[in-house]
Amino acid sequence: MSYLEYAVKSVPSGYRKIFYLNWPVAILLASVAGVGFLMLYSVAGGSFSPWAEPQMKRFALGFVLMLAVAMVPTWFWRSVSGAAYLLTLLLLVAVEFFGTVGMGAQRWIDIGFMRLQPSELMKITLVMFLAAYYDWLPARRTSHPFWVLLPVIIILIPVAFVLKQPDLGTAILLLAAGGGLMFLAGVHWAYFAAVIAAGIGLVSTVLQSRGTSWQLLKDYQFRRIDTFLDPSSDPLGAGYHITQSKIALGSGGWTGRGFMQGTQSRLNFLPEKHTDFIFTTLAEEFGFVGGVSLLGLYALIILFCVWSALVNKDRFSSLLTLGIALNFFLFFAVNMSMVMGLAPVVGVPLPMVSYGGSAMLVLMLAFGLMQSAHVHRPR
């Protein structure tokens, strides 16, 4: 027996679980959050208020939440996954009647100490429910049409509510995460080929609906598509955000202008510099090297999650971990693609870096579930 094994076994059983945490993921999350604190301090002109200090408090609360969730056995999360999904669905319904309006959208519920965005919570409870569903379903039935239809309905119901808010970015993430988990669970590839073909047809229909009585998207969403295709067509209007974002990205060069020296953010040319477009502030101040370094931290988090899922012999735990890793990947991939002009601007924050309470706490809750799966895996 090694000294480490002896030290672990000498600790009372109630506290021993702390040693089984996936500590590389916890440390990497803290590192990414630290980058976020640094950038929020910068965009505030060298001040911890109004963004960096609240974000630090939320991360501290989120880290404690992650540890608390990690200590709970995985069987408990499996058993409450259906109830969690239904409760989140009820919160989405409540948004329609009691939601708080912000920036032209009704997406939040005011719970006193913070504004909760139920669509953020749905990203996690949807993964939990689908993981429990495929853990319960025999493998031979995974690709049967009836058993494929049920998870599709489970995915589309919250997507419909989120689209009504309207929140196209979150709706896309829910579809992608749900579909990705179905693929990882073993659903036959032919279903996904059919969905891709239908998606191409849907995009064509959406574009043709513009200006008609049955228009399928809001006018501002069509303007985002126009901006994505040709930002220079309206550089002072709909194309302003992405134009200023590209200027900031380009001005950073290889090593950046230096901490708190970014002209686009300091002179307030860059919109939403503390939320959706915070990556461009980082790229302007720390350049290509800084952007790739952050991307490397994200990639390491994904790799450690995938490794944890691969060594886990419990199907629910493995699918839950992969679903959370997929969600996390979609978060930063969509945000970075958006601010670089590779995807339409859909309002997706940069995980652990952008300012926001709901997104931070929900992500830490998600990684708490991943840690629970890792701590309680069969040994």
N, C-alpha and C positions, 0 to 999 in steps of 0.2 A: 504494500500500500504506500503510495507516494505521500509526501508531506501535505500537499494540497488536499488530497482525498481525506487524509486524517483530520485536517483542520475543518473541512466541510462537515464531516460526520460528528465532530465534537460540538458543533453548533446545535442548539435545541431545534427540534424538527419544525417548530412553528416559524422559525426564522431562516431555515435552510434554503427555502425557495429562492431567496434573493441571490444566491450564488448561481442558480440555474438560469437566470435571465440572459437574454441575448445582449450582453453588454456592448459589443461593437455597434449594434443598432442604436442603443441608448446614447452612446457617446457621439455617434455620427449625427443623430437628431439634435443633440445639444450644440454641436459644431455648426450645423446649418442654421439653427435658431440664433446663434451668436453672430453669424453673418447678417441675419435679418436685423438684429439690434443695432449693429454697426451702420447699416444702410439707413435705418429709420432715424438714427442720430444725425446722420449726414444730411438727409433731405429736410430735416427740421432746422438746419443751419447751425449745427453744433449744440443741440439741446436735447435732453432726454424727454422733454415734453413737446408736443402732445402725444407722440406715437411710441417712442422707444420704451419709456417707463411702463405704460400699461401693457405693452407686448411682453415685457420681461415678467411682469406679474402673472400674466396669462400662461406663459410657458412654465413658470414655477408651479402654478396650480395644475396645469396639464401634465407635468412630469409626475407629480404626486398621484394624479388620476391614473396615469399609465401604470404606475407601480401597484396601485390598489386593484385595478382590473386584472393585472398579471397574476396576482395571488389567488384569484378565484379559479376553481377548476374548470376545465374546458367543457365538461358535461353540462355545467350550469348554463353557459352561453349557448350551447346547442339547444337546451330545453326551452330557453326564453326567446330564441331567435324569431319565432312566429309572432309572439306577442310584441316584440320590439318593432318588427316590421309594421304591424297593424297600428301600433301607437304612433309611429312616425307618419303613417298614412293619415291618421286622424289629425295630426298636427298640420299636415299639408292642406287638409280640408279646412282647418281652423284659420289658416292664413287667408283663405278666400273671404272670411267673414270678419276676422278680428286683426288681420295683418297690418303691419306698419309700412307705410309707403316711403320709399327712398329712391332718389334718382329716377323717378318715373315708373318704378316697379314695386309691386306689393309682395315681398318675399320674407319678411321678418315678423316675429312675434315678440313683443316687449314683455320680458319676464322680470323687470325691475333692475337687477344689477347688470344685465346685458340684453342685447337683442339676439334672439335665437333664430337661426335660419334653418328650418326643418329640412330643406332640400339637401343641405350639407350632411345632416344626420342620416338621411335616406341612403346616401352613398355607402354607408357602413352597414346599416340594418338590412339593406338589400343583399349585400354580399353575405352577411350572416345567414339570412333566410335561404338563399340559393345553396350555400354550402351545406346547410342542414338538410335541404331537400335532396341533394344528390348523395349525401351520406345515407339517407333513408332509402333511396331508390336503388333497387338491384341493378348492377352494371348492365345486364342484358336488356334492360328496358330504357336505357339512357337515350337511344336514338329512335324509339317508337314515337310516331307522330303525336299520339295523345299526351305522352309524358314530356314531349318537347313543347307542346302548346301551353301547358300549365306554367312553366317558368317564363314563357314569352308574355303571358297575361300578367304575371307577377311584376315583370319589368315595365310593361307599357302603362299600367295604371298610374304609378307615380310620375312617369314621364309626361303623361297627359296633364296632370296637375301642375307640374313644374313649367311646362310650356305655357300654361294659362297665366302665369305670374306677371310677365313672361321672363323666362330665364333659359335661353337657347343653349348657352354654354353648359350649364348643369344638366340639362336634358340630354345633351350629346354624351356627356361623361357617364350618366346613368345607363344609357343604351350601350355604350362601349364596354363599360365594366361588367354589366349583366351578360352581354353577348360573349365577352372574353371568358367569363367564368363558365358559361355553358360549354365553350370550346375546350377549356381545360378539364372539364368534368367528363369529356369524351363524346359529346354530341357529334354526329357525323358531319364531315366537311361539306357535304352536298347542301345541307340546310343553309350554311353560311354563304355558299355560292349563290343560292337563290335569293338570299337577303341582299347581297351586294347588287345583283341584277335589279331587284326591286328598288333598291336605294337609288340607283342611277335613274330609273324611271321616275321616282319621286322627286329627285332634284330637278329633272326636266319639267315635271308638272308644276313644281313650286315656281320655277322661273317663268313659266308661261302664265301663271296666275297673276302676275304683277299687273296692277292697274285695272283688274277686273273686279266684279262684285263678290267673287269668291276667293279673293286674295288670301293666301295661306300664311304669309308672314307679315309682321308689322313693317311699316315704311322704314323705320330706322334699321331694321335688320336687313332689308334690301340695300340700304345705303352702305351698310358694313360690307356686303358682298361686292358692291361697286368699288368701294375703297380698296378691298383686297385685290381686285383685278387690276385696278388702275388708281393708285393713291394720288397721282399727280393731277387727276381730273378735277379734284376739289381740294387743293392743298390748305385752304383756309377754313374749310367747312368740314365735311365728313372725313376728308383725308388728313386732317390736321394731326390727329393722334399718331397715326402710323408714320407720317412724314417726320415729325419731331423725334419719334422713337428711332427711326433709321439714322437721323442726324447724330443723335446721342451715341448710338452703337458705333457709327463710323468714326466719330471724333475720339473715341477711346483708344483706337489703334491697338498695338500689341500689349502695352503695359499700362495704359490709362493715363489720365491727366493728374491723378493723385487724389488721395482721400480729401473729400469736401471741396474738390477743385473742378467739379463738372459744371460747365456753363449752362447746359440745357436744364438741369435740375435746379441749380442755384438761382438762375434768372427766371425760373418758373415757366420756361417754354414747354417743359415736359408735363403733360397732363397725368393725373392719377399717379404721381411719382412715388407715393407711399403704398399703393395697392397693386393694381394690375400691371403697371409699367415699372416696377421697382428694379427689375432685372436690367433695364436699359441704364438706370442710374449706376448700378454696379459695374456694367460693362464700360460706361464712360469714365468712371473713376479708376477702375482697376484693369480695364482693357480686356483683350482676348484671353490673357492668362487668368484673370479673375473669373471671367465667365466659365471657362473650361474647368477651373478648380471647383466651382460650385457644382457644375454638372458632374464632376468626378465624385463629389460627396453623395450626390443623389444616386449615382450608379452603384456605389458601394452599399448604400442602404438596400437597394433592390437586390443586389447579389447576395447579401447576408439573409434577406428574407427568403429568396428562392432556395438557398442552401438549407435553411431551417425547414422549409416545406418538403424538400426532397428527402431529408433524413427522418421526417415524421411519418410513422406508420399508421396514424389515425387519419382516415379520409376527411372527416370534417375539419380537423385542424390544418391539414395540408391545403385543402381548398380555401379555407378561411385566410390563411397566410398568403397564398398566391393571389387571392382576390384583393386583399389590402395592398399588396405590392403593385398589382395592376392599377388600382385606383391611384396610388401615389405616383406611378409612372405617368398616367394620363394627365394628372394635375400639372406636373412641371413640363411635360412635353407639349401640351396644348398652350400653356402660358408662354413658353419660350418661342414656339412657332408663331404665336400671335404677335408678339412684340417685334419679331424679326421680319414680319410680312409674309410668312410662309403659310399662314392660316388666317381666316377672318377674325376680327376682334370680337370675342364672345364673352368677355368679362369673367375670365377664370384667373384667380389669384395664384401667385407663386408660393407653393407650400412651405410653411415655416419661416418665410421671409417677408411676404406681404403682410401689411397691417390688417388685423381682423380677429375678432374674438371667437366667433362660431367655428371658422375654419381651423384655427389653432387647436381649440379644445377637442373638436371632433377628430382631428388627425391624431392627437395624443391618445384619445379613446381607442381609435383604430389600432394604433401600435400597442396599446395595452392588451387588446385581444390577440394580436400577433404574439406578444410576449407570453400570454397565458397558454397559447398553443405550444410555444417552445418549452416553457417551464414544465408543463404537465404531459409532455409527449411520452409515449411508452419507451422504457429504457431496457 
